[in-house]
Amino acid sequence: MALRPGFALLGGVQATLIFTIMILSVPLPLVAREFGLGPSGVLLLSAAYGLSFSSLLLLGGRLADRHGGRRVLRVGLALLAAASVAAAAAPDFPVLLATRFAQGTGAALAAPAAVAVVRALHPQVADYRRAMATWGGLSVLGATAGNLLSGVVTTWVSWRWLFAVPLLVAVTGLALAGRRLPAALPAALAPGGPSEAPPGRTRPGLDLRGAVLATTGICAASYGLVCFGEHRWSDPVVLGPLAAGLALLLAFAAAERRTADPLLPPGFLADRRRAAALAAVMATAAGTALAFLLLALYLQQVRGWSVLATSAAFLPYAAALLLAGRAAGPLATRYGAAAVTTGGLLLAATGLALLAGLRADTPYTTGLLPGLLLLPAGAGPAFAGSAVLATAGVPAERTGLAAGVLNTAMELGPTTGLAALMALAATRPTVVGGYATAFAAAAAGLALTAAAVAAASRTTRHPQIVHTKEYSA
């Protein structure tokens, strides 16, 4: 069965949410000069959107399950639109920083809500899996588009115009949601209200205590890891947030076991294949983010390329990603999501291994291009298969939860992975040598994750229906 027309709208929203992460990556030095930012200001501005996005996703998923995907999607898009207007007109750094946090908050509401609506659009299991296979490739496509367009717009107009993209998509989504998308109320609630809910099903609780602990814990730990890019592990600016984040997350885990309706049921991650799929999402997101960051630095700082030329260097990457994304869905249908995920991880690992041969004079055509083609050719199927595995067997009333966890893995991958890989790169005596070491380590990580997915798929299988009580402690 073909994907529903509303899927295109939702897919555009998802790609734009990830696109918005990348829009300041290339022009960040220009923004820093315009506002007179030091290293700490640049660091905070680069991380603001991702910090609020990743830390609020679990809460966004719960709100989508509780109040319906379409309603929460509209709230998230409205916040994204307002914050984008404010960001484009920001007169100073504090305003721009606040708007980036606000954009991430809107994204944290919209991302899991969009998946909840996808579930309503495709109620049949086979159709939903096909939709999620396509959905999995949208995130890396959005990141690639952000990397490409940011260089073009910054060169020819101004970095402020980049915020027009999330604004236009958000406004379009708000205008069309009522006509193209179903209300997507939680499965526990029928259209007539709670009185029509099936026996034994109740409206999900909000779990405010869990939401606060998860949000502050993820935000603090992520901030500590981001700061590690410029400080030592023993520096209070790194150690303090990491310790606080870990303590808060441990408190969250303990609280969830004592809560009747937890934000993240302890048993949700007990499925080995789901856990392996989320690890695959994190590893692939980290690997692709590493390629964007290090190759952009390498081409501009080592090779002396312009911003526009650097963006153009990723055009073959984008083309390979589009082709791989189109093939991922049919491949997952024919060979299974686990096989496609494993194969994609291995292919992406090969691309990163080729980039590990980086030298100061590596030619683009024969040295960088092969890796820039193989990495997206594997990343697209890896994301697609992982999205299917991570959401398989989840009941309709927990779709927002599954989407929140999936997107959290997508956001935490670049944060935690980049911190570890950049720390490894810093141990080498030369910059280019450090880049090569980071690529090699990322390739090894993807290969190990592929082995974990393959092993999990041989020992477990998802049930067709997993009831809420099976997630409880």
Secondary structure, 3 states (H helix, E strand, C coil): CCCCCHHHHHHHHHHHHHHHHHCCCCCHHHHHHHHCCCHHHHHHHHHHHHHHHHHHHHHHHHHHHHHCHHHHHHHHHHHHHHHHHHHHCCCCHHHHHHHHHHHHHHHHHHHHHHHHHHHHHCCCHHHHHHHHHHHHCHHHHHHHHHHHHHHHHHHHCCHHHHHHHHHHHHHHHHHHHHHHCCCCCCCCCECCEHHHCCCCCCCCCCCHHHHHHHHHHHHHHHHHHHHCCCCCCCCHHHHHHHHHHHHHHHHHHHHHHHCCCCCCCHHHHCCHHHHHHHHHHHHHHHHHHHHHHHHHHHHHHHCCCCHHHHHHCCHHHHHHHHHHHHHHHHHHHHHCHHHHHHHHHHHHHHHHHHHCCCCCCCCHHHHHHHHHHHHHHHHHHHHHHHHHHHHCCCCHHHHHHHHHHHHHHHHHHHHHHHHHHHHHHCCCCCHHHHHHHHHHHHHHHHHHHHHHHHHHHHHCCCCCCCCHHHHCC
